Amino acid sequence: MSFSRKIIPVVAFVAFLGSCSTASAELSIDFSIDDGNTFGNAFEIEDGSVTTIGLFLSQMGGTSVLNDEGLLGFGLAGTLEAGSPGEITSVTNNPVFDFETTEQFTSGTVAMEAAVLTNAPPTGSRIFLGEFEFTSTGIGQSTFQFADLTPGSGSANVSWLSGTGTELDEQIFGADSIESFGLTLSTTAIPEPSSASLMFFGLSAFVLRRRRRRDSDRGPDHADSL
């Protein structure tokens, strides 16, 4: 094998790594459309549907900060790519974060920011942040990017804190808190009944009507004798 043939797979692998949406190996923003039963960053939905997307902060293998310290507050911003076939129609923060400063949306943006005031900071390997609704309006892909609500470096930009005050922005979004997480919703058409299925249902309805008409013509004495 020549050197040029060897380099192609390596280049492809590096390109794949560069396209990954996970910004940090320590803490990650995860997405779910089935109330946290399964997670991913790409889902298929139906045209015309309203999908609720849950947002979670998850710790990876290199840290236990969410188990040990919990989450005191967060600030997350999401943007829908222009031209996507659908729109954002609501946003809701997790009510356990009872000091709410931002819970806003437009058809193409989401802004969420809240902290614990009187409640205990939630703990666990994956913590629910909130959710938003997306209404599909056509066939195609809808692409989102989720980033730190206050990107940058230094304490003035901190919006993610553990229950004991550990700054988490860099652990989630990388140095200077400028990386983001991607989410893709692929919209497919609702499948139409096949012609064979329509013929079957039509024939079944015809047979049922004939049977009912025959029984009514025979009268009630026939029904009692059955």
C-alpha contacts under 8 A as a table, 3 or more apart, distances in Angstrom:
res1	aa1	res2	aa2	distance
1	M	5	R	6.35
1	M	6	K	7.01
2	S	5	R	5.35
2	S	6	K	6.55
3	F	6	K	5.08
3	F	7	I	6.30
4	S	7	I	5.30
4	S	8	I	6.66
5	R	8	I	5.66
5	R	9	P	7.74
6	K	9	P	6.40
6	K	10	V	7.18
7	I	10	V	5.22
7	I	11	V	6.19
8	I	11	V	5.20
8	I	12	A	6.21
9	P	12	A	5.02
9	P	13	F	6.14
10	V	13	F	5.12
10	V	14	V	6.28
11	V	14	V	5.16
11	V	15	A	6.16
12	A	15	A	5.06
12	A	16	F	6.19
13	F	16	F	5.02
13	F	17	L	6.37
14	V	17	L	5.13
14	V	18	G	6.30
15	A	18	G	5.07
15	A	19	S	6.41
16	F	19	S	5.20
16	F	20	C	6.65
17	L	20	C	5.45
21	S	180	S	6.86
21	S	181	F	4.84
21	S	182	G	5.19
22	T	25	A	7.58
22	T	28	S	6.58
22	T	29	I	7.77
22	T	180	S	7.30
22	T	181	F	5.57
22	T	182	G	7.71
23	A	28	S	7.12
23	A	172	I	6.57
23	A	173	F	5.42
23	A	174	G	6.32
23	A	179	E	5.64
23	A	180	S	5.89
23	A	181	F	6.33
24	S	27	L	6.01
24	S	28	S	6.35
24	S	171	Q	6.21
24	S	172	I	5.37
24	S	173	F	6.09
24	S	174	G	5.98
25	A	28	S	7.27
25	A	60	M	6.39
25	A	62	G	7.23
25	A	171	Q	7.81
25	A	172	I	8.00
26	E	59	Q	5.93
26	E	60	M	5.08
26	E	61	G	7.00
26	E	62	G	5.54
26	E	63	T	5.91
26	E	171	Q	5.84
26	E	172	I	6.80
27	L	57	L	6.83
27	L	58	S	5.60
27	L	59	Q	4.48
27	L	60	M	5.76
27	L	63	T	7.80
27	L	171	Q	5.89
27	L	172	I	4.87
28	S	57	L	5.72
28	S	58	S	5.16
28	S	59	Q	6.34
28	S	60	M	7.27
28	S	172	I	5.80
29	I	55	L	6.84
29	I	56	F	5.64
29	I	57	L	4.83
29	I	58	S	6.29
29	I	172	I	7.68
29	I	181	F	6.75
30	D	39	F	6.49
30	D	40	G	6.58
30	D	41	N	7.12
30	D	55	L	5.91
30	D	56	F	5.03
30	D	57	L	6.20
30	D	58	S	6.65
31	F	36	G	7.98
31	F	39	F	5.50
31	F	40	G	5.64
31	F	41	N	6.00
31	F	53	I	6.53
31	F	54	G	5.61
31	F	55	L	5.03
31	F	56	F	6.32
31	F	183	L	7.67
32	S	35	D	6.38
32	S	36	G	5.35
32	S	37	N	7.30
32	S	38	T	5.98
32	S	39	F	4.73
32	S	40	G	6.44
32	S	53	I	5.67
32	S	54	G	5.07
32	S	55	L	6.84
33	I	36	G	7.11
33	I	38	T	7.69
33	I	39	F	7.76
33	I	43	F	7.97
33	I	51	T	6.92
33	I	52	T	5.84
33	I	53	I	4.78
33	I	54	G	6.16
34	D	37	N	5.76
34	D	38	T	6.61
34	D	53	I	7.93
35	D	38	T	7.92
35	D	54	G	6.69
36	G	39	F	6.72
36	G	54	G	7.03
40	G	43	F	7.37
41	N	182	G	6.56
41	N	183	L	4.64
41	N	184	T	6.20
42	A	183	L	5.84
42	A	184	T	4.69
42	A	185	L	5.86
42	A	186	S	7.55
43	F	184	T	6.48
43	F	185	L	5.06
43	F	186	S	6.22
44	E	185	L	5.73
44	E	186	S	4.73
44	E	187	T	5.90
44	E	188	T	7.08
45	I	49	S	7.08
45	I	51	T	7.51
45	I	185	L	6.61
45	I	186	S	6.08
45	I	187	T	4.96
45	I	188	T	6.33
46	E	49	S	5.50
46	E	136	S	7.38
46	E	187	T	5.28
46	E	188	T	5.05
46	E	189	A	5.86
46	E	190	I	5.95
47	D	136	S	5.50
47	D	137	T	6.27
47	D	138	G	5.59
47	D	139	I	6.21
47	D	187	T	5.58
47	D	188	T	5.73
47	D	189	A	5.30
47	D	190	I	6.44
48	G	135	T	6.72
48	G	136	S	4.90
48	G	137	T	5.50
48	G	138	G	7.00
49	S	135	T	5.92
49	S	136	S	5.51
50	V	133	E	6.54
50	V	134	F	5.64
50	V	135	T	4.45
50	V	136	S	6.43
51	T	133	E	5.56
51	T	134	F	5.25
51	T	135	T	6.46
52	T	131	E	6.61
52	T	132	F	5.73
52	T	133	E	4.48
52	T	134	F	6.45
53	I	131	E	5.43
53	I	132	F	5.51
53	I	133	E	6.25
53	I	134	F	7.58
54	G	128	F	7.42
54	G	129	L	7.69
54	G	130	G	6.00
54	G	131	E	4.32
54	G	132	F	6.80
55	L	128	F	6.20
55	L	129	L	5.54
55	L	130	G	5.56
55	L	131	E	5.68
56	F	126	R	6.33
56	F	127	I	5.37
56	F	128	F	4.49
56	F	129	L	5.29
56	F	130	G	7.38
57	L	126	R	5.58
57	L	127	I	5.21
57	L	128	F	6.62
57	L	129	L	6.92
58	S	66	L	7.92
58	S	125	S	5.77
58	S	126	R	4.20
58	S	127	I	6.42
59	Q	62	G	7.79
59	Q	63	T	6.31
59	Q	64	S	6.66
59	Q	65	V	7.51
59	Q	66	L	6.65
59	Q	125	S	5.51
59	Q	126	R	6.48
60	M	63	T	6.20
60	M	64	S	7.93
61	G	64	S	7.75
64	S	67	N	5.36
64	S	68	D	6.04
64	S	125	S	7.34
65	V	68	D	5.02
65	V	69	E	5.46
65	V	70	G	6.75
65	V	162	S	7.39
66	L	69	E	5.44
66	L	70	G	4.36
66	L	71	L	6.32
66	L	123	T	5.58
66	L	124	G	5.60
66	L	125	S	5.83
66	L	126	R	7.55
66	L	127	I	7.92
66	L	162	S	7.15
67	N	70	G	5.82
67	N	123	T	5.22
67	N	124	G	4.50
67	N	125	S	5.67
68	D	123	T	7.31
69	E	123	T	6.89
69	E	162	S	5.75
69	E	163	G	4.93
69	E	164	T	5.96
70	G	121	P	5.49
70	G	122	P	5.28
70	G	123	T	4.07
70	G	124	G	6.84
70	G	162	S	5.50
70	G	163	G	4.90
70	G	164	T	7.91
71	L	74	F	7.80
71	L	121	P	5.37
71	L	122	P	5.80
71	L	123	T	6.56
71	L	127	I	7.82
71	L	160	W	7.84
71	L	161	L	6.18
71	L	162	S	4.32
71	L	163	G	4.99
72	L	97	F	7.85
72	L	115	A	5.56
72	L	116	V	5.45
72	L	121	P	5.25
72	L	122	P	7.63
72	L	160	W	7.50
72	L	161	L	5.36
72	L	162	S	5.03
72	L	163	G	4.54
72	L	164	T	7.68
72	L	165	G	7.52
73	G	97	F	7.17
73	G	113	E	7.51
73	G	114	A	5.66
73	G	115	A	3.83
73	G	116	V	6.27
73	G	159	S	6.65
73	G	160	W	5.40
73	G	161	L	5.42
73	G	162	S	7.16
74	F	112	M	7.83
74	F	113	E	5.61
74	F	114	A	5.87
74	F	115	A	6.46
74	F	129	L	7.87
74	F	159	S	5.27
74	F	160	W	4.36
74	F	161	L	6.82
75	G	111	A	7.64
75	G	112	M	5.58
75	G	113	E	4.14
75	G	114	A	6.75
75	G	148	D	6.25
75	G	149	L	5.00
75	G	150	T	7.25
75	G	159	S	5.22
75	G	160	W	6.37
76	L	110	V	7.98
76	L	111	A	5.97
76	L	112	M	5.14
76	L	113	E	6.36
76	L	146	F	6.83
76	L	147	A	5.99
76	L	148	D	5.11
76	L	149	L	4.66
77	A	109	T	7.43
77	A	110	V	5.56
77	A	111	A	4.55
77	A	112	M	6.33
77	A	146	F	5.56
77	A	147	A	5.36
77	A	148	D	6.05
77	A	149	L	4.89
78	G	109	T	5.52
78	G	110	V	4.79
78	G	111	A	6.46
78	G	144	F	6.56
78	G	145	Q	5.55
78	G	146	F	4.26
78	G	147	A	6.38
79	T	108	G	5.89
79	T	109	T	4.58
79	T	110	V	6.50
79	T	144	F	5.43
79	T	145	Q	5.37
79	T	146	F	6.57
80	L	84	S	7.18
80	L	87	E	7.98
80	L	108	G	4.83
80	L	109	T	6.08
80	L	142	S	7.11
80	L	143	T	5.88
80	L	144	F	4.50
80	L	145	Q	6.77
81	E	84	S	5.91
81	E	108	G	7.45
81	E	142	S	6.84
81	E	143	T	5.44
81	E	144	F	6.01
81	E	145	Q	7.91
82	A	108	G	7.74
84	S	87	E	7.83
84	S	140	G	7.40
84	S	141	Q	6.32
84	S	142	S	4.60
84	S	143	T	6.89
85	P	136	S	6.18
85	P	137	T	5.24
85	P	138	G	4.93
85	P	139	I	6.50
85	P	140	G	6.34
85	P	141	Q	6.95
85	P	142	S	6.20
86	G	134	F	6.85
86	G	135	T	5.46
86	G	136	S	4.25
86	G	137	T	4.63
86	G	138	G	6.74
86	G	142	S	7.08
87	E	107	S	4.78
87	E	108	G	6.09
87	E	134	F	5.67
87	E	135	T	5.44
87	E	136	S	6.71
87	E	137	T	7.59
88	I	105	F	7.17
88	I	106	T	6.55
88	I	107	S	4.62
88	I	108	G	5.95
88	I	109	T	7.15
88	I	110	V	7.82
88	I	132	F	7.19
88	I	133	E	5.81
88	I	134	F	4.54
88	I	135	T	6.32
89	T	105	F	7.55
89	T	106	T	7.43
89	T	107	S	6.39
89	T	132	F	7.44
89	T	133	E	5.43
89	T	134	F	5.85
89	T	135	T	6.58
90	S	105	F	6.54
90	S	132	F	5.39
90	S	133	E	5.17
90	S	134	F	7.63
91	V	103	E	6.55
91	V	104	Q	6.63
91	V	105	F	6.37
91	V	110	V	7.01
91	V	112	M	7.98
91	V	130	G	7.63
91	V	131	E	5.84
91	V	132	F	4.13
91	V	133	E	6.51
92	T	103	E	6.49
92	T	112	M	7.98
92	T	130	G	5.53
92	T	131	E	5.40
92	T	132	F	6.18
93	N	97	F	7.52
93	N	103	E	6.62
93	N	112	M	6.62
93	N	113	E	7.71
93	N	114	A	7.35
93	N	129	L	6.17
93	N	130	G	4.14
93	N	131	E	6.52
94	N	97	F	6.00
94	N	128	F	6.67
94	N	129	L	5.29
94	N	130	G	4.49
94	N	131	E	7.72
95	P	98	D	5.65
96	V	116	V	6.91
96	V	119	N	6.58
96	V	122	P	7.63
97	F	100	E	6.81
97	F	114	A	5.62
97	F	115	A	4.74
97	F	116	V	4.46
97	F	117	L	7.21
97	F	119	N	7.34
97	F	121	P	7.90
98	D	114	A	7.05
98	D	115	A	6.35
98	D	116	V	5.41
98	D	117	L	5.92
98	D	118	T	7.12
98	D	119	N	7.04
99	F	114	A	5.52
99	F	115	A	5.05
99	F	116	V	5.72
99	F	117	L	5.47
100	E	103	E	7.39
100	E	113	E	6.34
100	E	114	A	4.20
100	E	115	A	6.38
101	T	112	M	7.98
101	T	113	E	5.60
101	T	114	A	5.56
102	T	111	A	6.37
102	T	112	M	5.11
102	T	113	E	4.66
102	T	114	A	6.65
103	E	110	V	7.90
103	E	111	A	5.91
103	E	112	M	4.85
103	E	113	E	6.56
104	Q	110	V	6.01
104	Q	111	A	5.18
104	Q	112	M	6.63
105	F	108	G	7.51
105	F	109	T	5.41
105	F	110	V	4.45
105	F	111	A	6.16
106	T	109	T	5.10
106	T	110	V	6.68
110	V	132	F	7.93
111	A	149	L	7.17
112	M	149	L	7.72
113	E	149	L	7.77
113	E	159	S	7.83
116	V	119	N	5.73
116	V	120	A	6.85
116	V	121	P	6.07
121	P	163	G	5.68
122	P	127	I	6.95
123	T	126	R	7.88
123	T	127	I	6.81
124	G	127	I	6.25
136	S	187	T	7.19
138	G	187	T	7.00
139	I	186	S	7.76
139	I	187	T	5.06
139	I	188	T	5.68
139	I	189	A	6.61
140	G	186	S	5.78
140	G	187	T	5.19
140	G	188	T	7.07
141	Q	184	T	6.60
141	Q	185	L	5.68
141	Q	186	S	4.41
141	Q	187	T	6.09
142	S	184	T	5.65
142	S	185	L	5.10
142	S	186	S	6.35
142	S	187	T	7.80
143	T	182	G	7.16
143	T	183	L	5.81
143	T	184	T	4.56
143	T	185	L	6.53
144	F	182	G	5.62
144	F	183	L	5.01
144	F	184	T	6.32
145	Q	180	S	6.20
145	Q	181	F	5.58
145	Q	182	G	4.63
145	Q	183	L	6.44
146	F	180	S	5.39
146	F	181	F	5.08
146	F	182	G	6.34
146	F	183	L	7.98
147	A	151	P	7.83
147	A	173	F	7.23
147	A	178	I	7.25
147	A	179	E	6.60
147	A	180	S	4.55
147	A	181	F	6.56
148	D	151	P	5.33
148	D	159	S	7.82
148	D	169	D	7.35
148	D	173	F	6.89
148	D	177	S	6.52
148	D	178	I	7.23
148	D	180	S	7.49
149	L	159	S	7.32
150	T	157	N	5.33
150	T	158	V	7.01
150	T	159	S	6.67
151	P	157	N	6.22
151	P	176	D	6.74
151	P	177	S	5.04
151	P	178	I	5.79
152	G	157	N	5.87
152	G	176	D	4.61
152	G	177	S	5.41
152	G	178	I	6.77
153	S	156	A	7.65
153	S	157	N	6.04
153	S	158	V	7.77
153	S	175	A	7.73
153	S	176	D	4.72
153	S	177	S	6.76
154	G	157	N	5.79
154	G	158	V	6.97
155	S	158	V	5.18
158	V	161	L	7.42
158	V	167	E	6.72
158	V	168	L	7.94
158	V	169	D	6.44
159	S	169	D	7.00
160	W	167	E	6.14
160	W	168	L	5.25
160	W	169	D	5.47
161	L	164	T	7.67
161	L	165	G	5.33
161	L	166	T	5.43
161	L	167	E	4.87
161	L	168	L	5.59
161	L	169	D	7.76
162	S	165	G	5.09
162	S	166	T	5.01
162	S	167	E	6.66
162	S	168	L	6.89
163	G	166	T	7.43
167	E	170	E	7.58
168	L	171	Q	5.19
168	L	172	I	6.32
169	D	172	I	5.32
169	D	173	F	5.91
169	D	174	G	7.34
169	D	177	S	5.97
170	E	173	F	5.24
170	E	174	G	4.50
170	E	175	A	5.40
170	E	176	D	6.65
170	E	177	S	5.39
171	Q	174	G	5.83
172	I	177	S	7.62
173	F	176	D	7.81
173	F	177	S	4.63
173	F	178	I	6.05
173	F	179	E	4.90
173	F	180	S	6.26
174	G	177	S	5.11
174	G	178	I	6.64
174	G	179	E	6.05
175	A	178	I	6.95
193	P	197	S	6.15
193	P	198	L	6.60
194	S	197	S	5.20
194	S	198	L	6.37
195	S	198	L	5.06
195	S	199	M	6.19
196	A	199	M	5.13
196	A	200	F	6.19
197	S	200	F	5.07
197	S	201	F	6.26
198	L	201	F	5.27
198	L	202	G	6.07
199	M	202	G	5.05
199	M	203	L	6.05
200	F	203	L	5.20
200	F	204	S	6.13
201	F	204	S	5.04
201	F	205	A	6.17
202	G	205	A	5.21
202	G	206	F	6.25
203	L	206	F	5.02
203	L	207	V	6.19
204	S	207	V	5.21
204	S	208	L	6.16
205	A	208	L	5.12
205	A	209	R	6.22
206	F	209	R	5.22
206	F	210	R	6.28
207	V	210	R	5.14
207	V	211	R	6.16
208	L	211	R	5.14
208	L	212	R	6.23
209	R	212	R	5.20
209	R	213	R	6.14
210	R	213	R	5.14
210	R	214	R	6.11
211	R	214	R	5.14
211	R	215	D	6.23
212	R	215	D	5.18
212	R	216	S	6.20
213	R	216	S	5.15
213	R	217	D	6.23
214	R	217	D	5.15
214	R	218	R	6.43
215	D	218	R	5.24
215	D	219	G	6.66
215	D	222	H	7.55
215	D	223	A	7.36
216	S	219	G	5.29
216	S	220	P	7.48
218	R	221	D	7.52
218	R	222	H	5.88
219	G	222	H	5.81
219	G	223	A	7.04
220	P	223	A	5.04
220	P	224	D	6.29
221	D	224	D	5.15
221	D	225	S	6.29
222	H	225	S	5.16
222	H	226	L	6.60
223	A	226	L	5.44
